[in-house]
């Protein structure tokens, strides 16, 4: 781990304080590259929360950010990039704004290590939702995406005990959470042993098991129109398909719309991810057998909390394993109403903190997200 990880933005700590933190984390040295004079006590901590696209998932996460703003007295800018190059550009822009910390879900971690390490050298960097373990980020907030993928596979097996043909839809591959979800799903359907480090199955043909065949994985690049057209095209290309799985929040609604238009509701099993309102409604009505949900509200809330405490010199918020987990949950018809009520309570509570959102100017971010992950 780098010895330069703790950069306290405008809320600076004195050199001795940094050395104490380094010792606490078993670091081997103490290097100061920026002015370490303490900021005025009344100077507000400023952080950024960077998503991987525009999504209803991120609307929920932003609500968590807003609630944490209020609870911890910080200002959080929510940044919504369009694609990997745009995320890099926005991270570069954030580097010159003297922030006290940045939380990001890396779109292309293997090819973003350099920019992520630049951010880590300049301020406190954490990841959320999707990790970049080879970077110098301080920690990851999220879930095991591999295990979540296996949970989705269990739903498919429960609905189709005799097996069948499965289509997978996702925003993009190369993004760690997407790759891990897909692999967990495939491993479960093919009855493989639990191995989160297994090499990813290629996406260039069918993947056959004893009962299930993954006929294709379709990627849409976070384009909602394309996501629907891919689902529509797949219904024509694979008339024998039994199940369609959407790995990002907007995929299940697009799948459901396509199946409805083709008059195949009830003929094709739908399994979803995340908590888009339309997906939850479909689970309740029986049109979708279930969805694997995360906790985007807490991703936003905990990211702001961690960055706020780091900015004040509190390294104890970083667990020894550098991972704060919010386990995935399976939502089916028997618990969807309870989950929807819980989700709405989070959103209602966060609404009272909305005034701080005015800090998110279009000049700094691209505003916040409305559609799904």
N, C-alpha and C positions, 0 to 999 in steps of 0.2 A: 504493500500500500504506500502511496506517495506520502512524503512528510510535509507536503504543502496543501493538504486537503482543507484545512480550516481557514477560510478567509471570511472575515465577519462583515464584509461590506462596509456600510457606514457606521454600524454599531461595532466599533473596533475594541479589541482587547489588548492589553499591554503584553509585551513580549513574554514576561514571566507566566502570564495566564496561558498563553499558547503552549508554552513548554509543559505546563501541568497537564493540559489536554492531550498533548502528544504522548506523555508518559501514561496517561490513563488508557489510551488506545494501543499501548505497546509500540509506539512509533520509535524510530531509531534516532530522530533528530528534530530540530525545530528551526524552520526556515521562514523568514519574514520577507515578503517581496513588496508589500504595500504598506502604506501609512497605518500604523497601529495605534494612533492616538484615539482615545475614546471620543465618541460622538456626543453631542449634547443629549442630556437625559430625555428631553422632550422630542427628539428627532424620531420620526416614525420609521419603523422597519418596513422595507419594501422588498417583495419577492415576486417571482413569476411562476405561473403554472402553465406548462406547454403541453398541448394535446397532440394527437397524431392525425387529426382531421376534424371535420365538422360532424357532430353526432348528438343524438338525444342522450346517449350515455354520458357525453361530456357536459350536457346541460345539467344533469344530476350532479356530476362531479363539481361543476362550478358552484352549485348551491352549497356544497360542503365547504368550498373555498370561502364563500361569503360568510357562512356561519363562523368559520375560524377567524376571519378578519375581525369580526366583532368580539369574539372571545379572547383573542390574543393581541388586539390593538395594532394590527399590521395592515398594510395595503398590498393586495394581490392583483397583479395583472394577468389575465387569462389570454393566452396566445393560441391561435387556431391556425396552424399551417395547412396547406393544401396537399403537399406531397414531400418526398425527401429533400429535394433541393430547396423548397420553400422553408422547410423546418430548419435546415442549415442556415439559410439567410436570416431567419428570425432569431436564431441563437446568436449569430454574429452581431445582430443589432442589439440584442440584450446585453452583450458583453460590454458595450460602451455606455450603459445606463447606470452603472454603480449600484447594482442590486445587492441585497443581502443574502440571496439564495435563489436557486432555480430548481424546479421539479419538472422533469420531462419524461414523456413516454417515447423512447426513440423509435423512429420508423424503420431505420435500416442500421441496426447497431454495429454490424460488422464493418460497414463503410463510414460510420460516423465517429469512430473512436477518437480521431484527431480533434474534431470540433468539441466533442464531449470532454476531452481532457483539457482543452483550452478553457472551457467553462469551469471545470473543476479546479484549475489553477487560479482562476480569477475570483471565484466565490464558492459557496457551498452548493454542491450538486447532488441531487438525489433523483432516482427514477421511480416511476409509478406505472402500474398497469402492465407495462412491458419493460423488461430489464435490458441492461447493457453490461453484463458481468465482467467483460474484459476492459471496461473503461475505469477511470479513477473516481467513479461516483461513490458517494459515501454509503448509500444503502438503497434498498428496493422496497417499495410499498405495493403490495398486490396479493396475488394468489398463485398457486401452482397451475399454470395453464395446461400443462400436460395432464394433471389429474382431472382438471375440468373437462378436457377432451374425452377422457375415459368415462367420465360421468355421462356425457352426451351419448357415448357409445352404449352405455348400459341402458339408456332410454330407448335407443333404437332396437336393441336386442329384446327388451321387454315387449315392445310393440310388434316386433317381427321375429318371433322365436324360431321360425323355420328359415330365416335368412332372407336375402333379397339383394337388389341393386340399389346402391346409395350414391347420390350426388352431393358434393360439398361445394358451398359457396362462401367466399370470403373476400374482404377488401383487397388484400395483397399478401403475398408470401414474401419471405425475407425479413419480415417483422417477427421478432421472437415469439410474441404471444400467439400470433396466427400459426406459425410453424409448429409450436408446441401443442396447441389445441388440435390441429389437424393430425399430428402424429399420435396423440393420445387417443383420439377417436379411431384412427386406423388400427392401432395396436389392440384396442378393446374389441373391435369387430372381428379381428383376425385371431383373437384369443392368445395373443402374445403375452409374455411375462411383463411385469411392470418395470420399465426402464426409461426414465426421463432423459437419459443421455443417448438413447438409440439414434443412429443416423436417420435423417428424414427420408421417407420414401419419396422417390422422384415424382414429379407431376407431368409425366409424358406418356401415360397409358393407363390401362386398367390395373388395379391391385386386387388380386384374387385370394380369397380365403376359402375355407371349407363350406361356409354358409353364405358369407357376404362378399360382394364384389363392389369395390369403389370404382365406379366407371369413369369419373372425372372430377377434378377440382377446378372450379371456375373463379377467376379473380376479376374484380371490377374497378380497382383503383380508387375506391371511395366515390365512385360515380353512381348515384342512385338510379338514374335512367338506365345506365348500362347494367346495373345489378338486376333490374327487372327484365331487361331484354335477354340477359343470359339465362335467367330462369325460364323465360318463355321459349327460347331456342332449345334449351335442354329438354323440355317436355316433348318437343318434336323429334329431336335427335335420339332420345332414349325413351321410346314409348313403353318399355317394360320396367321403367324405374319404379321402385317401391317406396323410396324414402329420399327426402331432400333435407339437408342440414345446413343451417346458416350460422357461421361462426362469429360474425360481427352483428351488432344490434340491429342494423337496418336490413340485414339479409333476410331474416324470417318474414317481416312484412312484405318484402318484394316477392318472396317465394309464395306466400299466401295469396297475394293479389293475382299472381300468374296462375296458380292452381284454380282459384275461383273463376277466372276468366275462361279457363279451359274446361270448366265444369267437372273437375276431378277432386273436389273436396271429399274426403273420406276414402278416396282410392289411394292417395299418396300420403304417407306419414311425414309429418313435419316436426323437426326438432330444432329448437332455437338456442341462442345465446343472448344474455342480457335482458333488460327490463323495459324495452320499448312498449309503450302503452298498447299498441296494436297487437304485439306478441302476447302480452298478458291477457288481453281480451280474447284472443284466439285460444289460449290455454283454458280459460274459463268456459268457453263455448265448446271445447273439444276439437276444434279445428287444428290445434297444435298440441301434441301430446305432452310437451314440457319444454322448459327453457332452463339453461344453466346461468344463474345470475352471479354477478360479482357484488361489490359494494362501492360503486363509483362515488357516492356521497362521502364515504369515509376516505377514499383515495384523496379526494380534494381536501377534506378537513385535516386529515393527518399530515398531508404534505405541507400545508401551511403551518400547522402546529410545529412540526419538526424543524422547518426552516426558521421559524420565529425563535425557537429555543436555541438553535445553533447560533443564530445571530447574536444572542445574548451570552454565548460562551458555554452553553450547557451541552456537553457531548454525551451525557447520559441517555439522551433520547435515541442514540444509535445502539441497537442490540449487538451482542457479540457476533451473531451470525449475519449481521447487516441486512436483516430481512424482517419487516413487519407484515404478517400475513393476515388477510381477511379471507377466510376459506370460501370457496364457491359453494353454492347451494342449488339443489334441484327444486324447481317450482313446477308443480303439477296441479291438476284440478282441485285436489284436496287441500292445498295450502295457498292458492293464488290470491284469494280474497284477503287473507291475513297479510300476505306479503305486500299487496297493493296498498293496503291501509298503512302499513309501516313506512313504505316508500313515500306516500303522500304526507305523512307526518314530518318526515325529514324536510321535504320541499317547503311545507308550510312554515316550519320553524326557521328555515334559512331565509325566507322572504323578508323577515324583519331586518336582515343585515344587508339588504340590497343597496342602500345608498352608496356604499363603498365601491360598488361596481362602476360608478361614474369615473373612477380612475382609469378604467380600461378604455382609453380613447382609440379610435380607429387608426390614428397615426402610429400608435405603439403596437397594436395587436391585430387585427382583422376582426375585432369584436369576438362575440362568444357564439357557441354552437346551438343550432336549432334542430338539426336532424340527427340520425342515429349512427352508432359506432359500427 
